[in-house]
Amino acid sequence: MSDAEGAPPSGGTTGVGSGGVKTEGAGAPGNDAENPDFINLKVKSAQNAEIWFRVKKTTPLNKLMKAYCERNHQDPNSVVFLFDGERIRADQTPSDLDMEDKDEIDAMLHQTGGRRSKADGCIQQL
């Protein structure tokens, strides 16, 4: 099982990002009672792949977003991050969104408009 799937992290990190964001390894999240300034957040893709991050509650989430996109080789402009169904702004922090340990963020590929067919836009006349 890769660390992008399955169980949450055990507290060991597989990579360290900048500014209070760490990518976690496989296993169960560590106990944050020792440092309540940090929380573990799960980022889940549309394909149900999961990556856990340990972040400081006051760190802007753009750092987590950037780390997620780098790890998945995706353009940050092509991914939308949602928490409780609402889009996350890059300047928001976990504290701003009242996030708690083990909360889940959804990462979706941004869909830019398609083209309507002529039949969709026309009113059929009898």
Backbone as XML, in Angstrom:
<?xml version="1.0"?>
<chain id="A" units="angstrom">
  <residue number="1" name="MET">
    <atom name="N" x="0.859" y="-1.177" z="0.000"/>
    <atom name="CA" x="0.000" y="0.000" z="0.000"/>
    <atom name="C" x="0.897" y="1.229" z="0.000"/>
  </residue>
  <residue number="2" name="SER">
    <atom name="N" x="0.622" y="2.190" z="-0.854"/>
    <atom name="CA" x="1.410" y="3.416" z="-0.875"/>
    <atom name="C" x="0.887" y="4.371" z="0.173"/>
  </residue>
  <residue number="3" name="ASP">
    <atom name="N" x="1.677" y="5.405" z="0.475"/>
    <atom name="CA" x="1.241" y="6.367" z="1.480"/>
    <atom name="C" x="0.159" y="7.285" z="0.946"/>
  </residue>
  <residue number="4" name="ALA">
    <atom name="N" x="-0.170" y="7.166" z="-0.339"/>
    <atom name="CA" x="-1.241" y="7.976" z="-0.905"/>
    <atom name="C" x="-2.583" y="7.259" z="-0.802"/>
  </residue>
  <residue number="5" name="GLU">
    <atom name="N" x="-2.573" y="6.058" z="-0.248"/>
    <atom name="CA" x="-3.807" y="5.300" z="-0.140"/>
    <atom name="C" x="-3.927" y="4.739" z="1.266"/>
  </residue>
  <residue number="6" name="GLY">
    <atom name="N" x="-5.138" y="4.347" z="1.613"/>
    <atom name="CA" x="-5.344" y="3.587" z="2.834"/>
    <atom name="C" x="-5.345" y="4.409" z="4.089"/>
  </residue>
  <residue number="7" name="ALA">
    <atom name="N" x="-4.690" y="3.893" z="5.093"/>
    <atom name="CA" x="-4.765" y="4.452" z="6.439"/>
    <atom name="C" x="-4.023" y="5.766" z="6.569"/>
  </residue>
  <residue number="8" name="PRO">
    <atom name="N" x="-4.414" y="6.583" z="7.548"/>
    <atom name="CA" x="-3.734" y="7.834" z="7.819"/>
    <atom name="C" x="-2.321" y="7.614" z="8.322"/>
  </residue>
  <residue number="9" name="PRO">
    <atom name="N" x="-1.522" y="8.679" z="8.403"/>
    <atom name="CA" x="-0.121" y="8.576" z="8.782"/>
    <atom name="C" x="0.078" y="8.208" z="10.243"/>
  </residue>
  <residue number="10" name="SER">
    <atom name="N" x="1.254" y="7.659" z="10.523"/>
    <atom name="CA" x="1.581" y="7.252" z="11.880"/>
    <atom name="C" x="2.435" y="8.278" z="12.588"/>
  </residue>
  <residue number="11" name="GLY">
    <atom name="N" x="2.660" y="9.406" z="11.993"/>
    <atom name="CA" x="3.475" y="10.422" z="12.628"/>
    <atom name="C" x="4.832" y="10.538" z="11.975"/>
  </residue>
  <residue number="12" name="GLY">
    <atom name="N" x="5.304" y="9.494" z="11.270"/>
    <atom name="CA" x="6.553" y="9.582" z="10.546"/>
    <atom name="C" x="6.302" y="10.299" z="9.241"/>
  </residue>
  <residue number="13" name="THR">
    <atom name="N" x="7.254" y="11.094" z="8.789"/>
    <atom name="CA" x="7.023" y="11.829" z="7.551"/>
    <atom name="C" x="7.830" y="11.228" z="6.424"/>
  </residue>
  <residue number="14" name="THR">
    <atom name="N" x="7.293" y="11.296" z="5.226"/>
    <atom name="CA" x="8.008" y="10.821" z="4.054"/>
    <atom name="C" x="8.629" y="11.977" z="3.299"/>
  </residue>
  <residue number="15" name="GLY">
    <atom name="N" x="8.209" y="13.164" z="3.589"/>
    <atom name="CA" x="8.756" y="14.340" z="2.943"/>
    <atom name="C" x="8.372" y="15.560" z="3.737"/>
  </residue>
  <residue number="16" name="VAL">
    <atom name="N" x="9.199" y="16.574" z="3.686"/>
    <atom name="CA" x="8.903" y="17.780" z="4.440"/>
    <atom name="C" x="8.762" y="18.923" z="3.465"/>
  </residue>
  <residue number="17" name="GLY">
    <atom name="N" x="7.630" y="19.581" z="3.508"/>
    <atom name="CA" x="7.397" y="20.750" z="2.678"/>
    <atom name="C" x="7.862" y="21.992" z="3.408"/>
  </residue>
  <residue number="18" name="SER">
    <atom name="N" x="7.685" y="23.128" z="2.798"/>
    <atom name="CA" x="8.087" y="24.373" z="3.429"/>
    <atom name="C" x="6.953" y="24.948" z="4.250"/>
  </residue>
  <residue number="19" name="GLY">
    <atom name="N" x="7.288" y="25.716" z="5.260"/>
    <atom name="CA" x="6.308" y="26.502" z="5.991"/>
    <atom name="C" x="5.281" y="25.729" z="6.774"/>
  </residue>
  <residue number="20" name="GLY">
    <atom name="N" x="5.685" y="24.689" z="7.488"/>
    <atom name="CA" x="4.757" y="24.011" z="8.371"/>
    <atom name="C" x="3.879" y="22.968" z="7.716"/>
  </residue>
  <residue number="21" name="VAL">
    <atom name="N" x="4.261" y="22.445" z="6.557"/>
    <atom name="CA" x="3.487" y="21.398" z="5.896"/>
    <atom name="C" x="4.391" y="20.192" z="5.702"/>
  </residue>
  <residue number="22" name="LYS">
    <atom name="N" x="3.948" y="19.033" z="6.206"/>
    <atom name="CA" x="4.707" y="17.797" z="6.041"/>
    <atom name="C" x="3.805" y="16.757" z="5.410"/>
  </residue>
  <residue number="23" name="THR">
    <atom name="N" x="4.349" y="16.020" z="4.444"/>
    <atom name="CA" x="3.625" y="14.906" z="3.851"/>
    <atom name="C" x="3.867" y="13.706" z="4.737"/>
  </residue>
  <residue number="24" name="GLU">
    <atom name="N" x="2.796" y="13.042" z="5.134"/>
    <atom name="CA" x="2.900" y="11.937" z="6.085"/>
    <atom name="C" x="3.009" y="10.594" z="5.381"/>
  </residue>
  <residue number="25" name="GLY">
    <atom name="N" x="3.610" y="9.635" z="6.074"/>
    <atom name="CA" x="3.719" y="8.265" z="5.591"/>
    <atom name="C" x="2.474" y="7.471" z="5.931"/>
  </residue>
  <residue number="26" name="ALA">
    <atom name="N" x="2.473" y="6.190" z="5.591"/>
    <atom name="CA" x="1.313" y="5.329" z="5.841"/>
    <atom name="C" x="1.207" y="4.992" z="7.318"/>
  </residue>
  <residue number="27" name="GLY">
    <atom name="N" x="0.012" y="4.642" z="7.747"/>
    <atom name="CA" x="-0.220" y="4.274" z="9.137"/>
    <atom name="C" x="-1.278" y="5.159" z="9.743"/>
  </residue>
  <residue number="28" name="ALA">
    <atom name="N" x="-1.417" y="5.127" z="11.063"/>
    <atom name="CA" x="-2.414" y="5.955" z="11.758"/>
    <atom name="C" x="-1.800" y="7.279" z="12.170"/>
  </residue>
  <residue number="29" name="PRO">
    <atom name="N" x="-2.577" y="8.376" z="12.227"/>
    <atom name="CA" x="-2.009" y="9.662" z="12.603"/>
    <atom name="C" x="-1.440" y="9.614" z="14.001"/>
  </residue>
  <residue number="30" name="GLY">
    <atom name="N" x="-0.374" y="10.372" z="14.185"/>
    <atom name="CA" x="0.222" y="10.464" z="15.508"/>
    <atom name="C" x="-0.688" y="11.234" z="16.448"/>
  </residue>
  <residue number="31" name="ASN">
    <atom name="N" x="-0.446" y="11.128" z="17.713"/>
    <atom name="CA" x="-1.232" y="11.835" z="18.719"/>
    <atom name="C" x="-0.767" y="13.277" z="18.770"/>
  </residue>
  <residue number="32" name="ASP">
    <atom name="N" x="-1.669" y="14.203" z="18.491"/>
    <atom name="CA" x="-1.301" y="15.609" z="18.470"/>
    <atom name="C" x="-1.453" y="16.275" z="19.826"/>
  </residue>
  <residue number="33" name="ALA">
    <atom name="N" x="-1.703" y="15.507" z="20.882"/>
    <atom name="CA" x="-1.822" y="16.087" z="22.211"/>
    <atom name="C" x="-0.511" y="16.750" z="22.611"/>
  </residue>
  <residue number="34" name="GLU">
    <atom name="N" x="0.600" y="16.256" z="22.058"/>
    <atom name="CA" x="1.891" y="16.832" z="22.385"/>
    <atom name="C" x="2.094" y="18.202" z="21.740"/>
  </residue>
  <residue number="35" name="ASN">
    <atom name="N" x="1.448" y="18.471" z="20.611"/>
    <atom name="CA" x="1.573" y="19.761" z="19.942"/>
    <atom name="C" x="0.243" y="20.132" z="19.296"/>
  </residue>
  <residue number="36" name="PRO">
    <atom name="N" x="-0.610" y="20.828" z="20.033"/>
    <atom name="CA" x="-1.944" y="21.161" z="19.511"/>
    <atom name="C" x="-1.933" y="22.206" z="18.395"/>
  </residue>
  <residue number="37" name="ASP">
    <atom name="N" x="-0.763" y="22.759" z="18.055"/>
    <atom name="CA" x="-0.686" y="23.737" z="16.971"/>
    <atom name="C" x="-0.743" y="23.072" z="15.598"/>
  </residue>
  <residue number="38" name="PHE">
    <atom name="N" x="-0.574" y="21.752" z="15.551"/>
    <atom name="CA" x="-0.561" y="21.012" z="14.292"/>
    <atom name="C" x="-1.765" y="20.079" z="14.211"/>
  </residue>
  <residue number="39" name="ILE">
    <atom name="N" x="-2.235" y="19.853" z="12.965"/>
    <atom name="CA" x="-3.289" y="18.865" z="12.731"/>
    <atom name="C" x="-2.919" y="18.032" z="11.506"/>
  </residue>
  <residue number="40" name="ASN">
    <atom name="N" x="-3.493" y="16.843" z="11.414"/>
    <atom name="CA" x="-3.332" y="15.979" z="10.248"/>
    <atom name="C" x="-4.552" y="16.162" z="9.359"/>
  </residue>
  <residue number="41" name="LEU">
    <atom name="N" x="-4.313" y="16.439" z="8.076"/>
    <atom name="CA" x="-5.398" y="16.614" z="7.112"/>
    <atom name="C" x="-5.222" y="15.622" z="5.972"/>
  </residue>
  <residue number="42" name="LYS">
    <atom name="N" x="-6.328" y="15.026" z="5.565"/>
    <atom name="CA" x="-6.315" y="14.082" z="4.448"/>
    <atom name="C" x="-6.793" y="14.816" z="3.206"/>
  </residue>
  <residue number="43" name="VAL">
    <atom name="N" x="-6.020" y="14.715" z="2.119"/>
    <atom name="CA" x="-6.449" y="15.251" z="0.827"/>
    <atom name="C" x="-6.801" y="14.049" z="-0.035"/>
  </residue>
  <residue number="44" name="LYS">
    <atom name="N" x="-8.041" y="14.030" z="-0.518"/>
    <atom name="CA" x="-8.564" y="12.889" z="-1.263"/>
    <atom name="C" x="-8.907" y="13.325" z="-2.685"/>
  </residue>
  <residue number="45" name="SER">
    <atom name="N" x="-8.409" y="12.566" z="-3.661"/>
    <atom name="CA" x="-8.676" y="12.883" z="-5.065"/>
    <atom name="C" x="-10.013" y="12.294" z="-5.496"/>
  </residue>
  <residue number="46" name="ALA">
    <atom name="N" x="-10.449" y="12.649" z="-6.697"/>
    <atom name="CA" x="-11.693" y="12.114" z="-7.251"/>
    <atom name="C" x="-11.596" y="10.601" z="-7.455"/>
  </residue>
  <residue number="47" name="GLN">
    <atom name="N" x="-10.367" y="10.079" z="-7.569"/>
    <atom name="CA" x="-10.153" y="8.642" z="-7.732"/>
    <atom name="C" x="-9.973" y="7.948" z="-6.378"/>
  </residue>
  <residue number="48" name="ASN">
    <atom name="N" x="-10.261" y="8.668" z="-5.293"/>
    <atom name="CA" x="-10.171" y="8.172" z="-3.919"/>
    <atom name="C" x="-8.756" y="7.909" z="-3.427"/>
  </residue>
  <residue number="49" name="ALA">
    <atom name="N" x="-7.734" y="8.420" z="-4.118"/>
    <atom name="CA" x="-6.367" y="8.337" z="-3.610"/>
    <atom name="C" x="-6.230" y="9.353" z="-2.477"/>
  </residue>
  <residue number="50" name="GLU">
    <atom name="N" x="-5.566" y="8.951" z="-1.399"/>
    <atom name="CA" x="-5.444" y="9.809" z="-0.225"/>
    <atom name="C" x="-3.984" y="10.130" z="0.065"/>
  </residue>
  <residue number="51" name="ILE">
    <atom name="N" x="-3.730" y="11.373" z="0.426"/>
    <atom name="CA" x="-2.420" y="11.793" z="0.911"/>
    <atom name="C" x="-2.662" y="12.570" z="2.193"/>
  </residue>
  <residue number="52" name="TRP">
    <atom name="N" x="-1.910" y="12.236" z="3.225"/>
    <atom name="CA" x="-2.039" y="12.909" z="4.519"/>
    <atom name="C" x="-0.965" y="13.971" z="4.654"/>
  </residue>
  <residue number="53" name="PHE">
    <atom name="N" x="-1.351" y="15.106" z="5.228"/>
    <atom name="CA" x="-0.431" y="16.203" z="5.498"/>
    <atom name="C" x="-0.563" y="16.607" z="6.958"/>
  </residue>
  <residue number="54" name="ARG">
    <atom name="N" x="0.557" y="16.907" z="7.564"/>
    <atom name="CA" x="0.570" y="17.454" z="8.923"/>
    <atom name="C" x="0.852" y="18.939" z="8.754"/>
  </residue>
  <residue number="55" name="VAL">
    <atom name="N" x="-0.091" y="19.768" z="9.170"/>
    <atom name="CA" x="0.034" y="21.209" z="8.948"/>
    <atom name="C" x="-0.171" y="21.985" z="10.237"/>
  </residue>
  <residue number="56" name="LYS">
    <atom name="N" x="0.469" y="23.119" z="10.292"/>
    <atom name="CA" x="0.260" y="24.037" z="11.401"/>
    <atom name="C" x="-1.074" y="24.739" z="11.164"/>
  </residue>
  <residue number="57" name="LYS">
    <atom name="N" x="-1.846" y="24.931" z="12.214"/>
    <atom name="CA" x="-3.184" y="25.514" z="12.083"/>
    <atom name="C" x="-3.169" y="26.928" z="11.514"/>
  </residue>
  <residue number="58" name="THR">
    <atom name="N" x="-2.038" y="27.612" z="11.613"/>
    <atom name="CA" x="-1.947" y="28.995" z="11.133"/>
    <atom name="C" x="-1.236" y="29.111" z="9.785"/>
  </residue>
  <residue number="59" name="THR">
    <atom name="N" x="-0.890" y="27.985" z="9.173"/>
    <atom name="CA" x="-0.210" y="28.003" z="7.874"/>
    <atom name="C" x="-1.237" y="28.163" z="6.756"/>
  </residue>
  <residue number="60" name="PRO">
    <atom name="N" x="-1.038" y="29.125" z="5.845"/>
    <atom name="CA" x="-1.967" y="29.258" z="4.715"/>
    <atom name="C" x="-2.025" y="27.948" z="3.922"/>
  </residue>
  <residue number="61" name="LEU">
    <atom name="N" x="-3.221" y="27.557" z="3.534"/>
    <atom name="CA" x="-3.412" y="26.271" z="2.869"/>
    <atom name="C" x="-2.826" y="26.216" z="1.465"/>
  </residue>
  <residue number="62" name="ASN">
    <atom name="N" x="-2.394" y="27.362" z="0.923"/>
    <atom name="CA" x="-1.752" y="27.321" z="-0.390"/>
    <atom name="C" x="-0.491" y="26.462" z="-0.343"/>
  </residue>
  <residue number="63" name="LYS">
    <atom name="N" x="0.147" y="26.358" z="0.809"/>
    <atom name="CA" x="1.348" y="25.523" z="0.920"/>
    <atom name="C" x="0.983" y="24.045" z="0.820"/>
  </residue>
  <residue number="64" name="LEU">
    <atom name="N" x="-0.107" y="23.645" z="1.438"/>
    <atom name="CA" x="-0.589" y="22.268" z="1.320"/>
    <atom name="C" x="-0.999" y="21.992" z="-0.125"/>
  </residue>
  <residue number="65" name="MET">
    <atom name="N" x="-1.703" y="22.934" z="-0.741"/>
    <atom name="CA" x="-2.157" y="22.769" z="-2.123"/>
    <atom name="C" x="-0.968" y="22.588" z="-3.066"/>
  </residue>
  <residue number="66" name="LYS">
    <atom name="N" x="0.049" y="23.418" z="-2.873"/>
    <atom name="CA" x="1.241" y="23.350" z="-3.717"/>
    <atom name="C" x="1.950" y="22.009" z="-3.526"/>
  </residue>
  <residue number="67" name="ALA">
    <atom name="N" x="2.093" y="21.569" z="-2.271"/>
    <atom name="CA" x="2.752" y="20.290" z="-1.987"/>
    <atom name="C" x="1.974" y="19.129" z="-2.609"/>
  </residue>
  <residue number="68" name="TYR">
    <atom name="N" x="0.648" y="19.172" z="-2.519"/>
    <atom name="CA" x="-0.191" y="18.123" z="-3.109"/>
    <atom name="C" x="0.017" y="18.074" z="-4.625"/>
  </residue>
  <residue number="69" name="CYS">
    <atom name="N" x="-0.022" y="19.228" z="-5.269"/>
    <atom name="CA" x="0.119" y="19.281" z="-6.731"/>
    <atom name="C" x="1.507" y="18.832" z="-7.177"/>
  </residue>
  <residue number="70" name="GLU">
    <atom name="N" x="2.549" y="19.239" z="-6.434"/>
    <atom name="CA" x="3.903" y="18.807" z="-6.784"/>
    <atom name="C" x="4.026" y="17.292" z="-6.663"/>
  </residue>
  <residue number="71" name="ARG">
    <atom name="N" x="3.485" y="16.749" z="-5.604"/>
    <atom name="CA" x="3.574" y="15.305" z="-5.375"/>
    <atom name="C" x="2.830" y="14.519" z="-6.454"/>
  </residue>
  <residue number="72" name="ASN">
    <atom name="N" x="1.738" y="15.068" z="-6.964"/>
    <atom name="CA" x="0.931" y="14.391" z="-7.981"/>
    <atom name="C" x="1.234" y="14.866" z="-9.394"/>
  </residue>
  <residue number="73" name="HIS">
    <atom name="N" x="2.257" y="15.697" z="-9.543"/>
    <atom name="CA" x="2.660" y="16.209" z="-10.858"/>
    <atom name="C" x="1.486" y="16.859" z="-11.579"/>
  </residue>
  <residue number="74" name="GLN">
    <atom name="N" x="0.775" y="17.730" z="-10.854"/>
    <atom name="CA" x="-0.374" y="18.428" z="-11.430"/>
    <atom name="C" x="-0.139" y="19.935" z="-11.384"/>
  </residue>
  <residue number="75" name="ASP">
    <atom name="N" x="-0.704" y="20.624" z="-12.350"/>
    <atom name="CA" x="-0.654" y="22.079" z="-12.379"/>
    <atom name="C" x="-1.587" y="22.607" z="-11.291"/>
  </residue>
  <residue number="76" name="PRO">
    <atom name="N" x="-1.079" y="23.441" z="-10.366"/>
    <atom name="CA" x="-1.935" y="23.967" z="-9.300"/>
    <atom name="C" x="-3.167" y="24.711" z="-9.813"/>
  </residue>
  <residue number="77" name="ASN">
    <atom name="N" x="-3.093" y="25.262" z="-11.011"/>
    <atom name="CA" x="-4.241" y="25.974" z="-11.576"/>
    <atom name="C" x="-5.317" y="25.026" z="-12.102"/>
  </residue>
  <residue number="78" name="SER">
    <atom name="N" x="-5.003" y="23.729" z="-12.159"/>
    <atom name="CA" x="-5.979" y="22.771" z="-12.686"/>
    <atom name="C" x="-6.676" y="21.975" z="-11.584"/>
  </residue>
  <residue number="79" name="VAL">
    <atom name="N" x="-6.364" y="22.271" z="-10.315"/>
    <atom name="CA" x="-6.948" y="21.527" z="-9.201"/>
    <atom name="C" x="-7.736" y="22.476" z="-8.302"/>
  </residue>
  <residue number="80" name="VAL">
    <atom name="N" x="-8.933" y="22.062" z="-7.912"/>
    <atom name="CA" x="-9.777" y="22.818" z="-6.990"/>
    <atom name="C" x="-9.827" y="22.032" z="-5.687"/>
  </residue>
  <residue number="81" name="PHE">
    <atom name="N" x="-9.627" y="22.720" z="-4.564"/>
    <atom name="CA" x="-9.658" y="22.084" z="-3.253"/>
    <atom name="C" x="-10.926" y="22.507" z="-2.523"/>
  </residue>
  <residue number="82" name="LEU">
    <atom name="N" x="-11.649" y="21.519" z="-1.982"/>
    <atom name="CA" x="-12.923" y="21.767" z="-1.307"/>
    <atom name="C" x="-12.884" y="21.225" z="0.117"/>
  </residue>
  <residue number="83" name="PHE">
    <atom name="N" x="-13.481" y="21.982" z="1.032"/>
    <atom name="CA" x="-13.655" y="21.516" z="2.405"/>
    <atom name="C" x="-15.113" y="21.722" z="2.767"/>
  </residue>
  <residue number="84" name="ASP">
    <atom name="N" x="-15.778" y="20.672" z="3.165"/>
    <atom name="CA" x="-17.217" y="20.706" z="3.454"/>
    <atom name="C" x="-18.007" y="21.287" z="2.281"/>
  </residue>
  <residue number="85" name="GLY">
    <atom name="N" x="-17.589" y="20.948" z="1.052"/>
    <atom name="CA" x="-18.297" y="21.380" z="-0.147"/>
    <atom name="C" x="-18.001" y="22.794" z="-0.605"/>
  </residue>
  <residue number="86" name="GLU">
    <atom name="N" x="-17.182" y="23.523" z="0.140"/>
    <atom name="CA" x="-16.846" y="24.908" z="-0.204"/>
    <atom name="C" x="-15.412" y="24.984" z="-0.714"/>
  </residue>
  <residue number="87" name="ARG">
    <atom name="N" x="-15.205" y="25.797" z="-1.739"/>
    <atom name="CA" x="-13.867" y="25.965" z="-2.300"/>
    <atom name="C" x="-12.951" y="26.649" z="-1.290"/>
  </residue>
  <residue number="88" name="ILE">
    <atom name="N" x="-11.730" y="26.138" z="-1.173"/>
    <atom name="CA" x="-10.740" y="26.707" z="-0.264"/>
    <atom name="C" x="-9.946" y="27.762" z="-1.019"/>
  </residue>
  <residue number="89" name="ARG">
    <atom name="N" x="-9.818" y="28.937" z="-0.417"/>
    <atom name="CA" x="-8.964" y="29.984" z="-0.979"/>
    <atom name="C" x="-7.534" y="29.750" z="-0.497"/>
  </residue>
  <residue number="90" name="ALA">
    <atom name="N" x="-6.570" y="30.118" z="-1.318"/>
    <atom name="CA" x="-5.165" y="29.874" z="-1.008"/>
    <atom name="C" x="-4.708" y="30.566" z="0.274"/>
  </residue>
  <residue number="91" name="ASP">
    <atom name="N" x="-5.319" y="31.694" z="0.622"/>
    <atom name="CA" x="-4.876" y="32.446" z="1.798"/>
    <atom name="C" x="-5.529" y="31.966" z="3.094"/>
  </residue>
  <residue number="92" name="GLN">
    <atom name="N" x="-6.474" y="31.044" z="3.014"/>
    <atom name="CA" x="-7.145" y="30.557" z="4.215"/>
    <atom name="C" x="-6.255" y="29.572" z="4.964"/>
  </residue>
  <residue number="93" name="THR">
    <atom name="N" x="-6.440" y="29.523" z="6.282"/>
    <atom name="CA" x="-5.698" y="28.603" z="7.136"/>
    <atom name="C" x="-6.664" y="27.567" z="7.706"/>
  </residue>
  <residue number="94" name="PRO">
    <atom name="N" x="-6.140" y="26.464" z="8.236"/>
    <atom name="CA" x="-7.029" y="25.508" z="8.906"/>
    <atom name="C" x="-7.844" y="26.159" z="10.028"/>
  </residue>
  <residue number="95" name="SER">
    <atom name="N" x="-7.247" y="27.105" z="10.743"/>
    <atom name="CA" x="-7.985" y="27.809" z="11.805"/>
    <atom name="C" x="-9.142" y="28.613" z="11.234"/>
  </residue>
  <residue number="96" name="ASP">
    <atom name="N" x="-8.920" y="29.274" z="10.098"/>
    <atom name="CA" x="-9.983" y="30.064" z="9.462"/>
    <atom name="C" x="-11.200" y="29.200" z="9.142"/>
  </residue>
  <residue number="97" name="LEU">
    <atom name="N" x="-10.949" y="27.948" z="8.769"/>
    <atom name="CA" x="-12.018" y="27.043" z="8.339"/>
    <atom name="C" x="-12.495" y="26.123" z="9.463"/>
  </residue>
  <residue number="98" name="ASP">
    <atom name="N" x="-12.014" y="26.362" z="10.677"/>
    <atom name="CA" x="-12.361" y="25.524" z="11.840"/>
    <atom name="C" x="-12.082" y="24.049" z="11.579"/>
  </residue>
  <residue number="99" name="MET">
    <atom name="N" x="-10.959" y="23.775" z="10.909"/>
    <atom name="CA" x="-10.584" y="22.389" z="10.642"/>
    <atom name="C" x="-10.092" y="21.725" z="11.920"/>
  </residue>
  <residue number="100" name="GLU">
    <atom name="N" x="-10.342" y="20.435" z="11.991"/>
    <atom name="CA" x="-9.908" y="19.635" z="13.127"/>
    <atom name="C" x="-9.004" y="18.518" z="12.631"/>
  </residue>
  <residue number="101" name="ASP">
    <atom name="N" x="-8.306" y="17.885" z="13.575"/>
    <atom name="CA" x="-7.431" y="16.777" z="13.237"/>
    <atom name="C" x="-8.212" y="15.700" z="12.484"/>
  </residue>
  <residue number="102" name="LYS">
    <atom name="N" x="-7.624" y="15.192" z="11.421"/>
    <atom name="CA" x="-8.168" y="14.118" z="10.570"/>
    <atom name="C" x="-9.317" y="14.564" z="9.670"/>
  </residue>
  <residue number="103" name="ASP">
    <atom name="N" x="-9.495" y="15.876" z="9.471"/>
    <atom name="CA" x="-10.492" y="16.351" z="8.512"/>
    <atom name="C" x="-10.040" y="16.018" z="7.092"/>
  </residue>
  <residue number="104" name="GLU">
    <atom name="N" x="-10.995" y="16.034" z="6.160"/>
    <atom name="CA" x="-10.737" y="15.657" z="4.774"/>
    <atom name="C" x="-10.961" y="16.830" z="3.831"/>
  </residue>
  <residue number="105" name="ILE">
    <atom name="N" x="-10.017" y="17.008" z="2.920"/>
    <atom name="CA" x="-10.106" y="18.003" z="1.852"/>
    <atom name="C" x="-10.248" y="17.229" z="0.547"/>
  </residue>
  <residue number="106" name="ASP">
    <atom name="N" x="-11.171" y="17.646" z="-0.302"/>
    <atom name="CA" x="-11.350" y="17.017" z="-1.609"/>
    <atom name="C" x="-10.562" y="17.794" z="-2.651"/>
  </residue>
  <residue number="107" name="ALA">
    <atom name="N" x="-9.797" y="17.079" z="-3.479"/>
    <atom name="CA" x="-9.040" y="17.685" z="-4.572"/>
    <atom name="C" x="-9.668" y="17.227" z="-5.881"/>
  </residue>
  <residue number="108" name="MET">
    <atom name="N" x="-10.199" y="18.169" z="-6.626"/>
    <atom name="CA" x="-10.883" y="17.856" z="-7.883"/>
    <atom name="C" x="-10.202" y="18.580" z="-9.037"/>
  </residue>
  <residue number="109" name="LEU">
    <atom name="N" x="-10.114" y="17.907" z="-10.173"/>
    <atom name="CA" x="-9.596" y="18.581" z="-11.357"/>
    <atom name="C" x="-10.596" y="19.632" z="-11.789"/>
  </residue>
  <residue number="110" name="HIS">
    <atom name="N" x="-10.091" y="20.830" z="-12.035"/>
    <atom name="CA" x="-10.950" y="21.943" z="-12.435"/>
    <atom name="C" x="-11.430" y="21.710" z="-13.855"/>
  </residue>
  <residue number="111" name="GLN">
    <atom name="N" x="-12.722" y="21.763" z="-14.037"/>
    <atom name="CA" x="-13.317" y="21.564" z="-15.355"/>
    <atom name="C" x="-13.654" y="22.930" z="-15.942"/>
  </residue>
  <residue number="112" name="THR">
    <atom name="N" x="-13.047" y="23.246" z="-17.064"/>
    <atom name="CA" x="-13.410" y="24.492" z="-17.723"/>
    <atom name="C" x="-14.431" y="24.169" z="-18.788"/>
  </residue>
  <residue number="113" name="GLY">
    <atom name="N" x="-15.370" y="25.086" z="-18.958"/>
    <atom name="CA" x="-16.546" y="24.909" z="-19.796"/>
    <atom name="C" x="-16.390" y="24.037" z="-21.007"/>
  </residue>
  <residue number="114" name="GLY">
    <atom name="N" x="-17.446" y="23.467" z="-21.351"/>
    <atom name="CA" x="-17.534" y="22.698" z="-22.578"/>
    <atom name="C" x="-18.364" y="23.484" z="-23.564"/>
  </residue>
  <residue number="115" name="ARG">
    <atom name="N" x="-18.766" y="22.855" z="-24.586"/>
    <atom name="CA" x="-19.574" y="23.529" z="-25.584"/>
    <atom name="C" x="-20.924" y="22.854" z="-25.639"/>
  </residue>
  <residue number="116" name="ARG">
    <atom name="N" x="-21.944" y="23.652" z="-25.589"/>
    <atom name="CA" x="-23.296" y="23.105" z="-25.696"/>
    <atom name="C" x="-23.573" y="22.774" z="-27.144"/>
  </residue>
  <residue number="117" name="SER">
    <atom name="N" x="-24.291" y="21.713" z="-27.342"/>
    <atom name="CA" x="-24.677" y="21.378" z="-28.712"/>
    <atom name="C" x="-25.828" y="22.288" z="-29.127"/>
  </residue>
  <residue number="118" name="LYS">
    <atom name="N" x="-26.033" y="22.410" z="-30.413"/>
    <atom name="CA" x="-27.114" y="23.260" z="-30.909"/>
    <atom name="C" x="-28.457" y="22.785" z="-30.378"/>
  </residue>
  <residue number="119" name="ALA">
    <atom name="N" x="-28.635" y="21.491" z="-30.257"/>
    <atom name="CA" x="-29.913" y="20.947" z="-29.791"/>
    <atom name="C" x="-30.190" y="21.363" z="-28.348"/>
  </residue>
  <residue number="120" name="ASP">
    <atom name="N" x="-29.148" y="21.526" z="-27.535"/>
    <atom name="CA" x="-29.341" y="21.920" z="-26.139"/>
    <atom name="C" x="-29.836" y="23.354" z="-26.021"/>
  </residue>
  <residue number="121" name="GLY">
    <atom name="N" x="-29.442" y="24.207" z="-26.942"/>
    <atom name="CA" x="-29.773" y="25.610" z="-26.821"/>
    <atom name="C" x="-30.974" y="26.056" z="-27.632"/>
  </residue>
  <residue number="122" name="CYS">
    <atom name="N" x="-31.495" y="25.202" z="-28.457"/>
    <atom name="CA" x="-32.608" y="25.589" z="-29.324"/>
    <atom name="C" x="-33.942" y="25.153" z="-28.741"/>
  </residue>
  <residue number="123" name="ILE">
    <atom name="N" x="-34.932" y="25.949" z="-29.003"/>
    <atom name="CA" x="-36.299" y="25.572" z="-28.644"/>
    <atom name="C" x="-36.922" y="24.973" z="-29.890"/>
  </residue>
  <residue number="124" name="GLN">
    <atom name="N" x="-37.403" y="23.791" z="-29.725"/>
    <atom name="CA" x="-37.993" y="23.113" z="-30.866"/>
    <atom name="C" x="-39.352" y="23.719" z="-31.180"/>
  </residue>
  <residue number="125" name="GLN">
    <atom name="N" x="-39.547" y="24.093" z="-32.413"/>
    <atom name="CA" x="-40.828" y="24.669" z="-32.816"/>
    <atom name="C" x="-41.655" y="23.614" z="-33.526"/>
  </residue>
  <residue number="126" name="LEU">
    <atom name="N" x="-42.932" y="23.652" z="-33.264"/>
    <atom name="CA" x="-43.848" y="22.686" z="-33.881"/>
    <atom name="C" x="-44.471" y="23.246" z="-35.122"/>
  </residue>
</chain>
